[in-house]
Amino acid sequence: MRIRLAILEKDQSYLTRIVSAFSSRFADKFEIYSFTDKDVALATLDSARIDVLVASDVFDIDVKALPKRCGFAYFVDSFGVDTINDQVAICKFQKAELIYRQILSIYSEKAGSLFGMKSDDESTKIFLFNSVSGGTGASSMAAACAVHLASQGKKVLYLDLEKFGSSNSFFSGEGQFDLSDIIYALKSRKTNLSLKLESSVKQDYSGVYFFDAPKVALDMMELGGEDVLQLISEIKTMGVYEYLVLDTDFALNKDSLSLARQAIAVCWIGDGSEISNEKTRRAFQALTILEQNADLPLQNRLYLIYNKFSNKTSTTLDDLGVKSLGGAPKYEHATSAQVLERLAKLELFDNII
């Protein structure tokens, strides 16, 4: 099913260009109706069952008179204008991909949960990264794994679920939405989540897909365990990504264990220090007790990776009975970007089943 999009624009030259761009790039997404006459456009909304109307701001549109099913936004000439007359504003002079995402976001809020754009393909493989002791660079290792997979031509989504994490420390891309928009969609249950995910995702130059971190970290506090499980389920059933790399806070509660059991690999990151090793031992002992009667135990999918390892002060946990994939030293005087680049070249990621 395609979105029925109506574009009302005085500038015939621009109208021709945007319709041509959308028709060539998003033919499978849009059924496009174009107008230069306001009265004709408005008269067509009902009969053509238009889903979204985008009108140039030279037209004065009575939004209350539009069909309830129809989303709406104004086209504007300038960046930095978010709303006009309390309606969403879209800058017309930007990449077609960015305009598409904004239109998709508007439609997602009207479509609700009735619109089915899901795939039966649930082959997305999940790698979960966290650290028992903290401060060992688990986020860097998770991001590096995502870059490593992307470098091999895999379609990979990096999802930072840490309460105070920031995917922007590793990745950057074009687009105006962030994870707060996803959280709102989850909580409201009035928005089509798969469409909101598609409209909000960004792509880094490395090829990794990601979501910008919320501008206010408190938004992450609203994300409960059931919300996370629903989010992961939605991403999997979309059938878009081959790999999902999760960067999470460490916990052994019910929701965290349910999430971990969906992963084909759970990677605990340590630095081999005395404190890190002791905390890892205690966590593994607790996990063993919790999983005594588990149908899908995690131990056979648990891996240790060492980061910031020092030959002078670090030791490996050889007697724990957990497979070690190896690791990396501490890269002195290196920027975050340089560290990520070096970690992404590690062959140990190829050994994750």
C-alpha positions as CSV (number, residue, x, y, z in Angstrom):
1,M,0.0,0.0,0.0
2,R,1.3,3.4,-1.0
3,I,0.8,6.7,0.8
4,R,-1.5,9.1,-1.2
5,L,0.4,12.4,-1.2
6,A,-1.0,15.7,-2.5
7,I,1.3,18.6,-3.1
8,L,-0.1,22.1,-3.6
9,E,2.5,24.5,-5.0
10,K,2.3,27.7,-6.9
11,D,5.8,27.3,-8.4
12,Q,5.2,25.0,-11.3
13,S,8.9,24.5,-11.9
14,Y,9.5,23.3,-8.3
15,L,6.4,21.2,-8.4
16,T,7.6,19.4,-11.5
17,R,11.0,18.8,-9.9
18,I,9.7,17.4,-6.6
19,V,7.1,15.2,-8.2
20,S,9.8,13.8,-10.6
21,A,12.2,13.2,-7.7
22,F,9.6,11.4,-5.6
23,S,8.3,9.4,-8.5
24,S,11.8,8.1,-9.4
25,R,13.0,7.5,-5.8
26,F,9.9,6.6,-3.9
27,A,7.6,5.2,-6.5
28,D,6.9,2.2,-4.1
29,K,6.0,4.6,-1.2
30,F,3.9,7.4,-2.8
31,E,0.9,7.8,-5.0
32,I,1.4,11.5,-5.9
33,Y,-1.3,14.1,-6.8
34,S,0.0,17.6,-7.7
35,F,-1.9,20.9,-7.8
36,T,-1.4,24.6,-8.4
37,D,-5.0,25.5,-7.6
38,K,-6.1,25.4,-4.0
39,D,-9.8,24.8,-4.6
40,V,-9.1,21.9,-7.0
41,A,-6.7,20.4,-4.5
42,L,-9.1,20.6,-1.5
43,A,-12.0,19.3,-3.6
44,T,-9.9,16.2,-4.4
45,L,-8.9,15.3,-0.9
46,D,-12.0,13.2,-0.1
47,S,-12.5,11.6,-3.5
48,A,-8.8,10.5,-3.8
49,R,-8.6,9.6,-0.1
50,I,-5.4,11.7,0.3
51,D,-3.3,10.7,3.3
52,V,-1.0,13.7,3.5
53,L,-1.4,17.2,2.0
54,V,1.7,19.4,1.7
55,A,0.9,23.0,0.7
56,S,3.1,26.0,0.0
57,D,2.9,28.6,2.7
58,V,1.5,31.1,0.1
59,F,-1.8,29.3,0.6
60,D,-3.9,29.8,3.7
61,I,-5.3,26.3,4.6
62,D,-8.1,25.8,7.0
63,V,-6.8,22.6,8.7
64,K,-10.0,22.0,10.6
65,A,-11.8,21.6,7.2
66,L,-9.5,18.8,6.1
67,P,-10.6,15.2,6.2
68,K,-9.7,13.6,9.6
69,R,-7.6,11.0,7.8
70,C,-5.4,13.6,6.1
71,G,-2.2,14.8,7.6
72,F,-0.9,18.3,6.8
73,A,2.3,20.4,6.5
74,Y,3.4,23.6,4.9
75,F,6.2,23.9,2.5
76,V,8.5,26.8,3.3
77,D,11.5,28.3,1.6
78,S,13.8,28.6,4.7
79,F,15.5,26.3,7.1
80,G,14.9,26.7,10.8
81,V,11.1,27.3,10.5
82,D,9.5,24.4,12.4
83,T,5.9,25.5,12.4
84,I,3.5,27.9,10.7
85,N,0.1,28.6,12.2
86,D,0.8,25.7,14.6
87,Q,1.3,23.4,11.7
88,V,4.4,21.4,10.8
89,A,6.7,23.3,8.3
90,I,9.0,21.4,5.8
91,C,11.8,23.3,4.0
92,K,11.3,22.5,0.3
93,F,15.0,23.2,-0.5
94,Q,16.6,20.1,1.0
95,K,17.3,16.5,-0.1
96,A,14.3,14.6,-1.3
97,E,15.2,11.9,1.3
98,L,14.8,14.3,4.2
99,I,11.5,15.6,2.8
100,Y,10.3,12.1,2.5
101,R,11.1,11.3,6.1
102,Q,9.2,14.3,7.4
103,I,6.2,13.4,5.3
104,L,6.4,9.8,6.5
105,S,6.5,11.1,10.1
106,I,3.4,13.1,9.6
107,Y,1.6,10.1,8.1
108,S,2.7,7.8,10.9
109,E,0.8,9.9,13.4
110,K,-2.4,9.5,11.3
111,A,-2.0,5.9,10.4
112,G,-1.9,4.6,13.9
113,S,-1.4,0.9,14.3
114,L,-3.8,0.0,11.5
115,F,-1.3,0.4,8.6
116,G,0.7,-2.7,8.0
117,M,4.1,-2.2,6.4
118,K,5.7,-5.1,8.2
119,S,7.7,-8.0,6.8
120,D,7.5,-11.6,7.9
121,D,11.2,-11.7,7.8
122,E,12.6,-11.9,11.4
123,S,16.1,-12.8,10.5
124,T,17.7,-9.7,12.1
125,K,20.6,-10.9,14.2
126,I,21.1,-9.2,17.6
127,F,24.5,-8.5,19.2
128,L,24.1,-7.1,22.7
129,F,27.0,-5.2,24.4
130,N,27.3,-4.0,28.0
131,S,29.8,-3.9,30.9
132,V,29.5,-5.2,34.4
133,S,32.0,-2.8,35.8
134,G,31.5,0.3,33.7
135,G,34.2,2.6,32.3
136,T,35.6,-0.1,30.1
137,G,34.5,1.3,26.7
138,A,31.5,-1.0,26.1
139,S,29.8,1.7,24.0
140,S,33.0,2.2,21.9
141,M,33.2,-1.6,21.3
142,A,29.5,-1.8,20.4
143,A,29.8,1.1,17.9
144,A,33.0,-0.5,16.5
145,C,31.2,-3.8,15.9
146,A,28.5,-1.9,14.0
147,V,31.1,-0.2,11.8
148,H,32.9,-3.5,11.3
149,L,29.7,-5.1,10.0
150,A,28.8,-2.1,7.8
151,S,32.3,-2.3,6.3
152,Q,31.4,-5.8,5.1
153,G,28.3,-4.5,3.3
154,K,25.9,-5.5,6.0
155,K,22.8,-3.4,6.8
156,V,23.3,-2.7,10.5
157,L,21.4,-0.6,13.1
158,Y,23.2,0.6,16.2
159,L,20.8,1.3,19.0
160,D,22.0,3.0,22.2
161,L,19.7,2.2,25.0
162,E,21.9,3.4,27.8
163,K,20.2,5.9,30.1
164,F,22.9,8.5,29.5
165,G,24.3,7.2,26.3
166,S,24.9,9.2,23.2
167,S,25.1,7.7,19.7
168,N,26.2,11.1,18.6
169,S,29.5,10.5,20.1
170,F,30.2,8.0,17.3
171,F,27.8,8.7,14.5
172,S,26.3,11.6,12.6
173,G,23.8,11.9,9.8
174,E,21.1,14.2,8.3
175,G,17.6,14.4,9.7
176,Q,15.6,16.3,12.3
177,F,14.2,13.5,14.5
178,D,15.8,11.6,17.4
179,L,15.1,8.8,19.9
180,S,12.7,11.0,21.8
181,D,10.3,10.8,18.9
182,I,10.5,7.0,19.0
183,I,9.8,7.0,22.8
184,Y,6.8,9.3,22.3
185,A,5.4,7.0,19.6
186,L,5.9,4.0,22.0
187,K,4.2,5.7,24.9
188,S,1.3,7.3,22.9
189,R,0.4,4.0,21.1
190,K,-1.3,6.3,18.6
191,T,1.5,6.4,16.0
192,N,2.5,3.7,13.5
193,L,5.8,2.7,15.1
194,S,7.4,1.1,12.0
195,L,6.8,4.3,10.0
196,K,8.1,6.5,12.9
197,L,11.3,4.4,13.0
198,E,11.8,4.7,9.2
199,S,11.2,8.5,9.4
200,S,13.6,9.0,12.3
201,V,16.6,6.8,11.4
202,K,19.8,8.4,10.2
203,Q,22.8,6.9,8.4
204,D,26.5,7.6,9.2
205,Y,29.1,8.0,6.5
206,S,30.4,4.5,7.7
207,G,27.1,3.0,6.6
208,V,25.8,2.4,10.1
209,Y,22.2,3.3,10.7
210,F,21.3,4.9,14.1
211,F,19.0,7.2,16.0
212,D,20.2,10.5,17.5
213,A,20.1,10.5,21.3
214,P,17.3,12.5,23.0
215,K,18.2,16.1,23.5
216,V,17.2,15.7,27.1
217,A,18.5,12.5,28.8
218,L,15.4,12.4,31.0
219,D,13.4,11.2,28.0
220,M,15.3,7.9,28.3
221,M,13.9,7.4,31.8
222,E,10.5,7.1,30.3
223,L,11.6,4.0,28.3
224,G,10.5,1.0,30.4
225,G,11.4,-2.6,29.9
226,E,8.2,-3.5,28.1
227,D,8.7,-0.5,25.8
228,V,12.2,-1.7,24.9
229,L,11.0,-5.2,24.1
230,Q,8.2,-3.8,21.9
231,L,10.8,-1.5,20.1
232,I,13.1,-4.5,19.4
233,S,10.2,-6.6,18.2
234,E,9.1,-3.8,15.8
235,I,12.6,-3.5,14.4
236,K,12.9,-7.2,13.9
237,T,9.6,-7.6,12.2
238,M,10.3,-4.7,9.9
239,G,12.8,-7.0,8.2
240,V,15.0,-4.1,7.2
241,Y,18.3,-4.7,9.0
242,E,20.5,-7.7,8.9
243,Y,22.1,-6.9,12.3
244,L,21.0,-4.9,15.3
245,V,23.8,-3.9,17.7
246,L,22.4,-3.0,21.1
247,D,24.4,-0.9,23.6
248,T,22.7,-1.3,27.0
249,D,23.2,-0.6,30.6
250,F,24.0,-3.8,32.6
251,A,21.2,-5.4,34.6
252,L,20.0,-8.9,35.5
253,N,16.3,-8.1,35.9
254,K,13.5,-9.9,34.1
255,D,13.2,-7.4,31.2
256,S,17.0,-7.3,30.7
257,L,17.2,-11.1,30.6
258,S,14.3,-11.3,28.2
259,L,16.1,-8.8,25.9
260,A,19.4,-10.7,26.2
261,R,17.7,-14.0,25.2
262,Q,16.8,-12.5,21.9
263,A,20.5,-11.9,21.1
264,I,22.7,-14.5,19.4
265,A,25.6,-13.0,21.3
266,V,25.9,-11.1,24.6
267,C,29.2,-9.4,24.9
268,W,30.5,-8.3,28.3
269,I,33.2,-5.8,28.1
270,G,35.9,-5.6,30.7
271,D,39.4,-4.2,31.0
272,G,41.0,-7.1,32.9
273,S,41.7,-5.0,36.0
274,E,41.2,-6.6,39.4
275,I,38.0,-4.6,40.1
276,S,36.5,-5.4,36.6
277,N,37.3,-9.1,36.9
278,E,35.8,-9.4,40.4
279,K,32.6,-7.7,39.3
280,T,32.4,-9.9,36.2
281,R,32.8,-13.0,38.4
282,R,30.1,-11.9,40.7
283,A,27.8,-11.1,37.8
284,F,28.4,-14.4,36.2
285,Q,27.7,-16.2,39.5
286,A,24.4,-14.3,39.8
287,L,23.5,-15.1,36.2
288,T,24.1,-18.8,36.8
289,I,21.8,-18.8,39.8
290,L,19.1,-16.9,38.0
291,E,19.2,-19.3,35.0
292,Q,19.1,-22.6,36.9
293,N,15.7,-23.4,35.4
294,A,15.9,-21.3,32.3
295,D,14.8,-22.8,29.0
296,L,17.2,-20.6,27.0
297,P,20.3,-20.1,29.2
298,L,22.6,-17.2,28.2
299,Q,25.9,-18.8,29.2
300,N,26.4,-20.5,25.8
301,R,25.9,-17.1,24.1
302,L,28.0,-15.1,26.5
303,Y,31.4,-13.7,25.4
304,L,34.1,-11.7,27.1
305,I,35.8,-8.9,25.2
306,Y,38.7,-7.0,26.8
307,N,39.1,-3.3,26.1
308,K,41.8,-0.9,27.4
309,F,43.8,-4.0,28.3
310,S,47.2,-3.4,29.9
311,N,49.9,-6.1,29.9
312,K,51.1,-4.7,33.2
313,T,47.9,-4.5,35.2
314,S,45.3,-6.6,33.4
315,T,44.6,-10.3,33.5
316,T,42.2,-12.5,31.6
317,L,39.4,-14.6,33.3
318,D,40.5,-17.9,31.9
319,D,38.8,-20.0,34.7
320,L,35.3,-18.5,34.3
321,G,34.2,-20.9,31.6
322,V,33.1,-18.1,29.3
323,K,34.5,-17.8,25.8
324,S,36.9,-14.8,25.3
325,L,37.0,-13.2,21.9
326,G,40.2,-11.2,22.6
327,G,40.4,-7.5,22.9
328,A,42.3,-4.3,22.4
329,P,44.8,-2.1,24.3
330,K,44.2,1.4,25.6
331,Y,44.9,3.7,22.7
332,E,46.8,6.6,24.3
333,H,46.3,10.1,23.0
334,A,43.7,9.0,20.5
335,T,40.5,10.9,19.7
336,S,37.1,9.0,20.0
337,A,37.0,8.8,16.2
338,Q,40.5,7.4,16.0
339,V,39.7,4.8,18.7
340,L,36.5,3.8,16.9
341,E,38.4,3.4,13.6
342,R,41.0,1.1,15.2
343,L,38.5,-1.0,17.1
344,A,36.4,-1.5,14.0
345,K,39.3,-3.2,12.3
346,L,39.5,-5.9,15.0
347,E,38.9,-9.4,13.6
348,L,37.4,-10.6,16.9
349,F,34.0,-9.4,15.7
350,D,34.1,-12.0,13.0
351,N,34.2,-14.7,15.7
352,I,30.8,-13.7,17.2
353,I,28.4,-16.5,16.2
